[in-house]
Amino acid sequence: MSDHILSRDDGHVRILQIHRPDKKNALTRAMYTALSEGLEDASTNASVRVVILKGEAGVFTAGNDLMDFMQDPPSIGAEPMPPVERFMRALMACTKPVIASVDGLAIGIGTTLLLHCDLVYCSENARFKTPFVDLALAPEFGSSQLLPGRVGRALAGELLLLGTEWDYQRAVEKNLVTAHIPAQDLDARVLNLAQTLAAKAPAAVRQAKALMAMEQEPLLDRIVREGEAFTALLRSPEFQEAATAFMERRAPDFSKFNA
């Protein structure tokens, strides 16, 4: 793993930290590869139930390292797969919930990747900017579809056309992020939220995430799909534990179940 990506597990929570403060956490190909490996392992590792993606105090990521980027510009969809594409595919395909913790700059892909996370928390130091047009480039990794769907087309134009920088208040107000947490509390609160999520029934969490990540479909088709999942989970040992705990008036213990 790259020296600029720190990975550790806190119980059932995998923490992936971008650690290149001297370059404002600008991302290189090696860093994308390391992040990919951490996410890919989390998807299949039964001991990992939740992933936190974070940067340094004061900076999430300034986006791509332009020097590294220009040495080998990625061709998305080509073979071999560019490291940045591998990372984004690993993020999108991660079977475990991914929580982003944003303190400081989230530039370019630093904002784009948030659209693919399940929960996003930011401090008052957070700044969001997608300067693709300013760099004579186009939006990336589905942001031209996902961002208008999230904030509305007119507001998406502020980010994707004008390159306007959003502060944390606008990001919270317009649903780019889940919520604001004061900077001094961000790490502890996000870890606590991740641990709370990790303590829930792992199969049910994975199924809920998978359903939310699916493409839009006719509502009745989705109801049938949810019903099939609901019925299957009714037969699961996890549900038996939840029902027994309810009857016994205690908190359920899902620690014995694999993620």
C-alpha positions in Angstrom: 0.0 0.0 0.0 1.2 3.5 -0.8 2.9 5.4 2.1 0.4 8.2 1.4 -2.7 6.0 2.1 -3.0 4.8 5.7 -5.3 1.8 6.4 -6.3 0.5 9.8 -9.3 -1.4 11.2 -11.0 -0.3 14.4 -13.2 -3.3 15.2 -15.4 -3.9 12.2 -14.6 -0.4 10.7 -12.0 0.0 8.0 -10.5 3.5 8.0 -8.7 4.6 4.8 -6.9 7.9 5.2 -5.3 10.0 2.5 -2.0 11.1 4.0 -0.1 13.5 1.8 -0.4 16.8 3.7 2.5 18.5 2.0 0.7 18.2 -1.4 -2.8 18.9 0.1 -3.6 15.2 -0.3 -3.4 15.4 -4.1 -3.9 11.9 -5.5 -1.4 9.9 -7.5 -1.8 6.7 -9.4 -0.1 4.8 -6.6 -2.5 6.3 -4.1 -5.5 5.3 -6.2 -4.2 1.8 -6.4 -3.8 1.7 -2.6 -7.3 3.0 -2.0 -8.6 0.4 -4.5 -6.9 -2.4 -2.6 -8.4 -1.2 0.7 -11.9 -1.0 -0.7 -11.7 -4.3 -2.7 -10.5 -6.1 0.4 -13.3 -4.5 2.5 -15.9 -5.8 0.1 -14.9 -9.4 0.7 -13.5 -9.3 4.2 -16.0 -10.7 6.6 -14.5 -8.7 9.5 -15.1 -5.4 7.8 -18.6 -4.0 8.0 -18.2 -0.3 7.3 -15.5 1.8 5.5 -14.5 5.4 6.5 -12.8 7.4 3.8 -11.0 10.5 5.2 -8.2 12.9 4.6 -5.9 14.9 6.9 -7.2 17.5 9.4 -7.8 20.6 7.3 -7.8 18.9 3.9 -9.7 16.0 2.3 -8.1 16.1 -1.1 -7.1 18.7 -3.6 -7.9 16.2 -6.4 -5.5 14.7 -8.9 -1.8 15.4 -8.7 -1.5 17.2 -12.1 2.1 16.2 -12.6 1.4 12.5 -12.1 -1.8 12.9 -14.0 -0.1 14.3 -17.1 2.6 11.7 -17.1 0.0 9.1 -18.0 -3.5 10.6 -18.6 -6.2 8.0 -17.9 -8.3 6.7 -20.7 -11.5 5.6 -19.0 -12.8 2.3 -20.3 -9.5 1.3 -21.8 -7.2 -1.6 -21.0 -5.3 -1.8 -18.8 -7.7 -0.1 -16.5 -6.3 3.3 -15.2 -5.8 3.4 -11.4 -8.3 6.2 -11.0 -11.0 4.1 -12.7 -10.1 1.1 -10.6 -10.6 3.2 -7.5 -13.9 4.6 -8.6 -15.2 1.2 -9.6 -14.1 -0.2 -6.3 -15.9 2.6 -4.5 -19.1 2.1 -6.5 -19.0 -1.7 -6.1 -18.1 -1.8 -2.4 -20.6 -4.1 -0.7 -20.1 -2.4 2.7 -21.3 1.1 3.5 -18.8 3.8 2.8 -18.8 7.0 5.0 -16.8 10.0 3.8 -15.4 12.4 6.4 -14.6 15.7 4.9 -12.5 18.4 6.6 -11.1 21.1 4.4 -10.7 21.0 0.6 -12.6 18.5 -1.6 -11.6 19.5 -5.1 -12.4 17.8 -8.4 -12.6 14.0 -7.8 -12.6 14.9 -4.1 -16.2 16.1 -4.6 -17.0 13.6 -7.4 -16.3 10.6 -5.2 -18.7 11.8 -2.5 -21.6 11.2 -4.9 -20.7 7.5 -4.7 -20.5 7.3 -0.9 -23.4 6.2 1.3 -23.0 8.9 4.0 -21.0 12.1 3.9 -20.2 14.3 6.9 -18.2 17.5 6.7 -16.8 20.1 9.1 -17.2 23.9 8.8 -13.7 23.9 7.1 -15.1 21.9 4.1 -14.9 23.5 0.6 -16.3 21.8 -2.4 -15.3 22.6 -6.0 -15.4 20.8 -9.4 -13.2 23.0 -11.7 -13.4 20.7 -14.7 -14.5 23.3 -17.2 -12.0 25.8 -15.8 -9.3 23.2 -16.7 -10.9 22.7 -20.1 -12.1 19.3 -19.1 -15.4 17.5 -18.7 -17.2 16.2 -15.6 -16.1 12.7 -14.5 -17.4 9.4 -13.2 -21.1 10.1 -13.5 -21.1 13.5 -11.8 -23.0 15.0 -14.8 -25.9 12.6 -14.0 -25.6 12.2 -10.3 -25.1 15.8 -9.3 -28.2 17.2 -11.1 -30.2 14.3 -9.6 -28.9 15.2 -6.1 -29.1 19.0 -6.1 -31.1 19.8 -9.2 -29.8 20.8 -12.7 -29.7 24.5 -12.1 -27.6 24.2 -8.9 -25.4 21.5 -10.5 -24.5 24.2 -13.0 -22.9 26.2 -10.3 -20.4 23.4 -9.7 -20.0 21.8 -13.1 -20.3 24.9 -15.3 -19.2 27.9 -13.3 -16.8 26.0 -11.0 -18.3 27.8 -8.0 -16.9 26.8 -4.6 -19.5 25.7 -2.1 -18.9 26.1 1.6 -20.2 23.5 4.1 -23.5 25.4 4.7 -24.4 25.3 1.0 -23.4 21.7 0.8 -25.6 20.7 3.7 -28.5 22.9 2.6 -28.5 21.5 -1.0 -28.0 17.9 0.1 -24.5 17.4 -1.3 -23.5 16.1 2.1 -25.5 14.3 4.9 -24.7 16.7 7.7 -22.2 19.1 9.4 -20.2 18.0 12.4 -17.9 20.5 14.1 -14.2 20.0 13.1 -13.1 19.1 16.7 -15.7 16.4 16.9 -15.6 15.1 13.3 -13.3 12.1 13.6 -14.9 10.8 16.9 -18.5 11.3 15.7 -17.9 9.7 12.3 -16.2 6.7 13.9 -19.1 6.4 16.4 -21.6 6.5 13.6 -19.6 3.9 11.7 -19.5 1.6 14.7 -23.2 2.1 15.2 -23.8 1.0 11.7 -21.3 -1.9 12.0 -23.3 -3.2 15.0 -26.4 -3.7 12.9 -27.4 -6.9 11.0 -24.7 -7.1 8.3 -26.8 -8.9 5.7 -29.7 -6.4 6.1 -27.3 -3.5 5.8 -25.7 -4.9 2.7 -29.2 -5.5 1.2 -30.4 -2.0 2.0 -27.3 -0.5 0.4 -27.6 -2.6 -2.7 -31.3 -1.6 -3.2 -30.5 2.1 -2.8 -27.7 1.8 -5.3 -29.8 0.3 -8.1 -30.9 2.2 -11.1 -34.4 3.7 -11.2 -37.1 1.2 -12.2 -40.9 1.1 -12.2 -42.1 1.4 -8.6 -44.0 -1.9 -8.7 -40.9 -3.7 -9.9 -38.9 -2.2 -7.0 -41.6 -3.2 -4.5 -41.4 -6.8 -5.8 -37.6 -6.7 -5.6 -37.8 -5.4 -2.0 -40.4 -8.0 -1.1 -38.1 -10.8 -2.3 -35.3 -9.5 -0.2 -37.6 -9.0 2.8 -38.9 -12.5 2.5 -35.3 -14.0 2.3 -34.2 -12.0 5.3 -37.2 -13.2 7.3 -35.7 -16.7 7.1 -32.2 -15.5 8.1 -30.5 -16.1 11.5 -30.1 -12.4 11.8 -33.8 -11.9 11.9 -34.2 -14.7 14.4 -31.7 -12.9 16.6 -33.6 -9.6 16.1 -37.0 -11.1 16.9 -35.7 -13.0 19.9 -34.0 -9.9 21.3 -37.2 -7.9 20.9 -39.2 -10.6 22.7 -36.5 -10.7 25.5 -36.4 -6.9 25.7 -32.7 -6.7 25.0 -30.5 -5.2 22.3 -29.8 -7.7 19.5 -26.3 -9.0 19.2 -25.2 -9.3 15.5 -21.5 -9.7 16.3 -21.5 -13.4 15.5 -22.7 -12.9 11.9 -20.4 -12.5 9.0 -20.4 -9.3 7.0 
